């Protein structure tokens, strides 16, 4: 099998996979965003991320973003409008990320580690997974 045929086969296998639906809470407080670093021994280890996770069957994107943010950071949020939807093929999965604009209910609450607030101007200094590129460009403009 040629390298080109192998790449084509791999590409077809990725396309055949179902998309994993992910809700992402893009939590903004003033001109700061809530981000955390993914731990070791997990998929995309070492990358920075916004809180979020899989949308459960029967669950709305908004409810999933609210649930995941509370579970991961300890912060209750209000979910607003969608920022964008991005489909991306990783080696481990094909994902559809629903990025949702959110605000914390308590502006003074401290998030659990590894999450913390970073200014908009510093977002470009953090290494996020590639599926976040379009959102980050939008947030930093």
N, C-alpha and C positions, 0 to 999 in steps of 0.2 A: 504494500500500500504506500502510495506516495505521501509526502508530508502534506501536500495540498488536499488530497482526498481525506486524510485523517482530520485535518482542521475542519473540512466541510462536514464530516460526520459528527465531530464534536459540536459544531455550531448547530446542526440539526437536532442533536440530543438536547441542547440547551433550550432551543425553541419549543421542543416537545414538552418540556417541564411546565407544570402549572405555576402560575405566579403566586407567590406568597404575599398576601395583602398586609401591609404594615401601616400603622398610624403613627405619625411622628409629631410630637408636641414641640413646636418652635415657640418656647416661652420667652417673652420679652418683658423686661421691667425697665421702663425709661429707655435708655439707649444701650441696655445690656441684655445678653442672651444666656440662657441656662444650658451649659454643656458639661459633659463628663467623658472621661477616658475609659474606653473598653478595657477590661481586665485581661490578664494573660490566660491562655488556654481556652479562649472563646473565639468564635468566628470574627474575623476583622480585629483581632487583638491589637491594642496599642493605638487604634484610631480614636479620634474624638467623635462624639455624637450628641445629638439632641435626644431627650428621653422619648421612648416609644417602643412599640413591639407589635406582635401579630394581632390582627383583628380576629376575635373569636367568632364562631358561627352565630349568626343572629345579632351580632353586636354592631353598632354604628361606628363609623370612623371616629366621630367625636367622643363617644363613650370609651372607645379603646384608648384614645390619646389621654383622656382624663384618668382612666384606670392605670395605664402604664406609668404616667408621670407620678402619680401618687405612690405606686409600688416602688419605683426606682429612686425617687428623690425625696419622698415624704411631703411634697408640696401639692396642695389642692389648687386646681387651675380652672379658669373659665376658657372654653374653647370658642374661638371666633371663626373668621372666614378661612377658607382654604388658601394657602399660598400657591401650591402647584402639586401636580401628580407626576411622578417620574417612574418609569419602568427601567430596570437595569438587570443585566445578566452578570451574576458573579459565578465563580466556579462552584460554589456550594449551593446556589439557589438563584432562581429568577424572582425578583421582587418588584412589587408595585408600591411605591412609597407615597403616602398621602400626607403631605406637609401641611399642618394646620397652625394658624396664628393663635397663640394662647397668651393669657396673662395670669399671674399668680393672684389668688384670692387675698392672700396676706402679703403685702409688699415687704414686710419686715422678716418674714420667715426665712430660716436658713436651710438650704437643701442638704441632704445627706451626701457624704462623700461617695463617689468621686465627683459629684456634680458641684459646679460653682458658677458664679456669674462672670461673664467676660464682656468687655465693651465691644460694640459693633466694629470699631476701628481695629480691634485685635483679632477678629475672627479669621482673617487670612493667615495668621501665624500658627494656626492649629491644623493638623492633618486629619481631614475627614475622609470617609469612604467616598469613592468616585461618584456614587449616585447622588451625593449632596452638592456637586459642583454648581448646577444651575441655580439651586436655592441660595447658595453662598454668594454667587455673583449678584443675585437680586437683592439680597440683604445688605451687601456692601456698597451698592451703587448709591 
